[in-house]
Amino acid sequence: MSTRPFNARGSGVERCEYCRIDIKHCICELLKPQTADASFVLLMFDDEVLKPSNTGRLIADVLPDTQAFLWDRTQISPEFISLINSPKYQPILVFPDEYALDEQPLLPVEKLRDRCFTEESSARPLFIMLDATWRQARKMYRKSPYLHNIPMLSIPAELMAKEPIADKPQSKTGSSDSSDSSDSSDSIIASRYHVRTASKEQQLATAEVAARVLQLSQNTQAGDVLALWFDVFSYRYQCGVKQTNSGDAKAVEHYLSYLDKTS
C-alpha cells in the first residue's frame, strides 16, 4: 500500500476512519448496502488509496462484494489476474473507447442494455474500473497488456445523463452543473463532483460512471442508490473542507426518501 502522506486541502480535518469525512459530518449511519446482478473490481493507482476524496470506495459501500487492487506496472497482482480469468465472471473494462488500442475488443452499449455479455449466461458481469486521475488512468491502461483483450465498455456522453431519479426534483438547469437549460445539446455532461476539478468537463468521478453502468445494465435500484450516495458523500465531504459548498444541500433527504420508497 502507499506510504506517502496525504497533504492536500483538508489534511488537517479529523476524519471518520471509514467514510473519511470530517467526523462531525460522518455518513456511516446512513449507509444501506444493495445487491446487483453484477460485480465491480477497482484497479487503483497508488495515490488514490490515501485520498479521502476518492469515490471508488463508494461503490464498495453500496455493493460490498466489490474488490480492489493496487495497480503496478511490473508487479501485477496474481489475485487480480485470477479474478478476471475466472469462469464465474465476464470481465468488462469500463473506459472511454477514444483511448482504445486497435486490438481492443469493444462492447456496444446495446449489449449492456440487453445483458448479452457472453454466450454463457451464467457468467456474472465484472466491471473493471481504473480508479485514478484521467492522466493516470490512461497510463494504467496503456501499460497493462492484460487489459487489452477484455471487452471495453464506453458509455456515450448522451447516455451518461439519466432521467431524474424518482422523487428527486430536477433542477432548473437539468443538473447542478449546467449553465444553460435552453441548450438542447446533451453532448457535454458535467460531473456533479465538486471536491476535485476535472481537466475536462466530461470527465466524471469513478462512482458516477459506476452508477450509470448499473442503471444501464438493468440494476436500476443499485445504480440509483449509488448515484444518490455519491451526492450525499460529495455534499457532506465539502461541509468539512470548503467554505462554499457546491453540493446538493438536500442530498441526504433525497437519498433517504428513495430508500424509504424502495424498501
Beta strands, then each sheet from edge to edge (+ up, - down):
strand 1: 39-44
strand 2: 67-70
strand 3: 89-94
strand 4: 106-107
strand 5: 124-131
strand 6: 152-153
sheet 1: 2+ 1+ 5+ 3+ 6+ 4+
end
